[in-house]
Amino acid sequence: MTAPDAPKGVDVDKPSAARIYDWYLGGTQNWAVDREFGRRAEKLWPLIRPISRANRAFMNRVVRSALDAGIRQFLDLGSGVPTAGNVHEIVRERLPASVVYVDYEPVAAAHSRLILDREGATGWAGLVQRDIRAPEAIFADEITERLIDWSQPVCLLMITVLHFLGPDDHPGELVATYRDRLAPGSWLAVTHGTCRPDAPPERAAEVRAFVDAYRDTSNPAYLRSADEIRPWFGGWPLLEPGMSALPDWRPDDPVSALDAEVRPFAWGAVARKP
C-alpha cells in the first residue's frame, strides 16, 4: 500500500486514533504504524472493523435520507479523517449544501484540511478544530458561522462519539445544548456502543475486554443501554424504524451474516425536531 501525503507537522511514526479508524473503514489515509496498531486491536475484538464499517454505512444512509428530506446543512461531531465515504463525499453529489467537520485531534484536523483543500471542497466544507465538549466555541467558530445558518434545518451527526464521554462530561446536558441550537425540522443522528443481553457470551467478553483496555487511556469508552441513550433525544420523535441495531436502520440491501454479528454491540437512531 502506498502511503498518502503527510500533512506538514504530523508525526507518522506514532499511531493515530483517527488514522486507525480510517484503516478499520478500509480508507487510504493511514500508515504502517496505524495498521499494526489496528491489527492488534482487531485480535482483541475481531468485530472492530465490521462494526466500524456498520457505523459508517449507517451514517451514509442518514446523510442520504436527510438530503432526500431537503436538509442541506451537516454538522459532524468527532469526524476523524474525512475519507472512506464521509459526509462531504455524499453531499458533493447534491450541492448546494454545506458540511462542518469537528475534531479536536491535531492529526485528524491536519488530514481533514489537506483532503478538503485537495478535493476543492473548502468553499462549502470545513474543519473546526475544537472539542465537542465546548459547543459554544464550536458555534462561534468562523467556519461554523460561515457555513451553518442556524435558522434553517441542520443534520447533526454524533456518530461513534458519545461513547467516549463519561459521566463527568454530562453527555445528556451536552447533547441538549446542541439540540437547543437547532431549528425545527433538524435531525439528530446518534450511534453508541452497547452490549445487549442477547450478545453471544464469547463476543460479549471480547467487547468488554476491548473497552476495559481503553479505560486508562486518554479516550476511555463507555457502553450504554438503549434506555440510557433515548433521553438524549429530548422527546423528539424518532424516525422509522426507531432505535435499532445499526444494520437495521433503513438498510439498502439485505443484512449480511457479518453485519448481523454486530447487531448486539451498537445502537443507532435519528430524531427530528418538531
RAQUI-V920143 format. One record per residue. N is the residue number from 1. OMEGA is omega in whole degrees, -180 to 180 (none if undefined). Layout:
N_OMEGA ; N_OMEGA
//
This chain:
1_-180 ; 2_-180 ; 3_178 ; 4_175 ; 5_179 ; 6_175 ; 7_-179 ; 8_176 ; 9_-179 ; 10_-180 ; 11_180 ; 12_176 ; 13_177 ; 14_-180 ; 15_178 ; 16_180 ; 17_-179 ; 18_-179 ; 19_176 ; 20_178 ; 21_175 ; 22_178 ; 23_176 ; 24_-176 ; 25_-177 ; 26_-180 ; 27_-175 ; 28_-177 ; 29_-180 ; 30_-178 ; 31_-177 ; 32_-179 ; 33_178 ; 34_-179 ; 35_179 ; 36_177 ; 37_180 ; 38_179 ; 39_178 ; 40_178 ; 41_-179 ; 42_177 ; 43_179 ; 44_179 ; 45_-175 ; 46_-179 ; 47_-175 ; 48_179 ; 49_177 ; 50_-178 ; 51_175 ; 52_-180 ; 53_176 ; 54_175 ; 55_-180 ; 56_179 ; 57_175 ; 58_180 ; 59_179 ; 60_180 ; 61_177 ; 62_-179 ; 63_179 ; 64_179 ; 65_178 ; 66_177 ; 67_178 ; 68_180 ; 69_177 ; 70_178 ; 71_-177 ; 72_177 ; 73_-176 ; 74_177 ; 75_-173 ; 76_-177 ; 77_-178 ; 78_-168 ; 79_-177 ; 80_178 ; 81_-174 ; 82_176 ; 83_175 ; 84_175 ; 85_-179 ; 86_-167 ; 87_-174 ; 88_178 ; 89_178 ; 90_-177 ; 91_-179 ; 92_-178 ; 93_-173 ; 94_179 ; 95_8 ; 96_177 ; 97_-180 ; 98_-179 ; 99_172 ; 100_173 ; 101_178 ; 102_175 ; 103_-177 ; 104_-175 ; 105_-178 ; 106_-180 ; 107_180 ; 108_-179 ; 109_-179 ; 110_179 ; 111_-178 ; 112_-179 ; 113_180 ; 114_-178 ; 115_-178 ; 116_178 ; 117_-179 ; 118_-178 ; 119_177 ; 120_-176 ; 121_-171 ; 122_178 ; 123_-176 ; 124_177 ; 125_-179 ; 126_-178 ; 127_174 ; 128_-178 ; 129_-180 ; 130_178 ; 131_-179 ; 132_178 ; 133_177 ; 134_-173 ; 135_-178 ; 136_177 ; 137_177 ; 138_179 ; 139_-175 ; 140_-178 ; 141_-176 ; 142_179 ; 143_176 ; 144_-179 ; 145_-180 ; 146_-170 ; 147_-177 ; 148_172 ; 149_-173 ; 150_177 ; 151_-180 ; 152_-178 ; 153_177 ; 154_170 ; 155_-179 ; 156_-177 ; 157_175 ; 158_-172 ; 159_179 ; 160_-179 ; 161_-174 ; 162_178 ; 163_172 ; 164_177 ; 165_180 ; 166_-180 ; 167_-179 ; 168_178 ; 169_180 ; 170_-175 ; 171_179 ; 172_179 ; 173_-180 ; 174_179 ; 175_179 ; 176_178 ; 177_177 ; 178_-180 ; 179_-176 ; 180_-178 ; 181_-171 ; 182_178 ; 183_174 ; 184_-177 ; 185_178 ; 186_177 ; 187_172 ; 188_-179 ; 189_-176 ; 190_163 ; 191_-175 ; 192_178 ; 193_179 ; 194_171 ; 195_-175 ; 196_179 ; 197_-178 ; 198_179 ; 199_175 ; 200_-174 ; 201_-179 ; 202_177 ; 203_178 ; 204_178 ; 205_180 ; 206_-177 ; 207_179 ; 208_176 ; 209_178 ; 210_180 ; 211_180 ; 212_-179 ; 213_-178 ; 214_-176 ; 215_-175 ; 216_177 ; 217_178 ; 218_-180 ; 219_178 ; 220_-178 ; 221_-178 ; 222_174 ; 223_-180 ; 224_-180 ; 225_177 ; 226_-180 ; 227_177 ; 228_-176 ; 229_-172 ; 230_-180 ; 231_-179 ; 232_179 ; 233_173 ; 234_180 ; 235_176 ; 236_179 ; 237_177 ; 238_175 ; 239_177 ; 240_9 ; 241_-179 ; 242_178 ; 243_-173 ; 244_168 ; 245_-173 ; 246_-176 ; 247_-173 ; 248_178 ; 249_177 ; 250_-177 ; 251_176 ; 252_-175 ; 253_174 ; 254_-177 ; 255_-179 ; 256_179 ; 257_180 ; 258_177 ; 259_-180 ; 260_-180 ; 261_-177 ; 262_-176 ; 263_-175 ; 264_-168 ; 265_175 ; 266_172 ; 267_173 ; 268_178 ; 269_178 ; 270_178 ; 271_179 ; 272_180 ; 273_-179 ; 274_none
//
